[in-house]
Amino acid sequence: MSRECRRHYPRAMKLPLGEDPRPPYVQAADVLRAAIQDGELSPGERLPSARELQRRFGIASSTVQNALRLLKGEGLIYSVLGRGSYVRAQEPPAEGSTEAAGGNEIDPGDSDPAYTGLGDLQHGWQTAPADDPRPPYVQTADALRKEIQNGRLAPGAKLPSARELQEQYGIANSTAQNALRLLKDEGLIYSVQGRGVFVRQLSPRDQFLKDYNEGLEEMAAQRRADEEAVRLSGKTDDEVAAELEAAEERFAKAGTEFEAASAHRDAMRAVMEQRKRLSGNYTPEENAAKAQRMRDRLAEGKRRR
């Protein structure tokens, strides 16, 4: 590693993992990208090894590899087998080439059959929050990830090709490629050469974790709704408890009154029935009902015999 490179990567350097909501590999790529763009890493200069970056950034080896793959996809670095990664000196290669994709291109699918599953997916990044600081490929990946997680893109469903994502979101082809590669690294999708990219069937463990996390999100959403309702009520816990106690008392009193009223009604009906039996003063409907009850009892007696 050159002396200049050592100067720009202090031994105690760490990423703001707990403060930055973005994935650690995106944070690591940002540090390296800034060093390249500011001229701290010159064209042709060798980057620190993956193991060195892992130690200095305090991240896993796979995270370092994802950061380097991202920079390769942007055309900022290239790798030489057995020697390491270097800052690219020439202009970035044309979008969609194998080299620009870091040697791991996801086929854009020029001849792919039409995909299904996105429906009314929003077009263009003008619909994204203006204060979203994340790179467009992360936003694209998030949109597709939500389609997968909510079931609109079911296991086995075909995703749009990189070219179709490019048209729908108004992003570069390399951005679409990076979004698909991110989901592929997460194990959510897989590619079939000549056919396109598909949603992967979750393992029982991953399905359990997915359901568990969704349950946690629902609980968190319910808690936020409860907190907002409590805030809007403007009442203390003691005030609410007092109102509940008063409501319970009113309910108990109303229940007692209802039972007494029901008993009084039944008693008065019985008295009226006695008087009608003595006077025979029944309405035509009541006479018809009495006759039907008599026929029913006779029929029931015949069946028993």
Buried (B, 14 or more C-beta within 10 A) or exposed (E): EEEEBEEBBEEEEEBEBEEEEBBBBBBBBBBBBEBBEEEBBEEEBBBBEBEBBBBBBBBEEEBBBBBBBBBBBBBBBBBEEEEBBBBBEEEBBEBBEEBBBBEBBBBBBEEBEEBEBBEEBEEEBEEBEEEEEBBBBBBBBBBBBEBBBEEBBEEEBBBBBBBBBBEBBEBBBBBBBBBBBBBBBEEBBEBEEEEBBBBBEBEEEEEEEEEEEEEEEEEEEEEEEEEEEEEEEEEEEEEEEEEEEEEEEEEEEEEEEEEEEEEEEEEEEEEEEEEBEEEEEBEEEEEEEEEEEEEEEEEEEEEEE
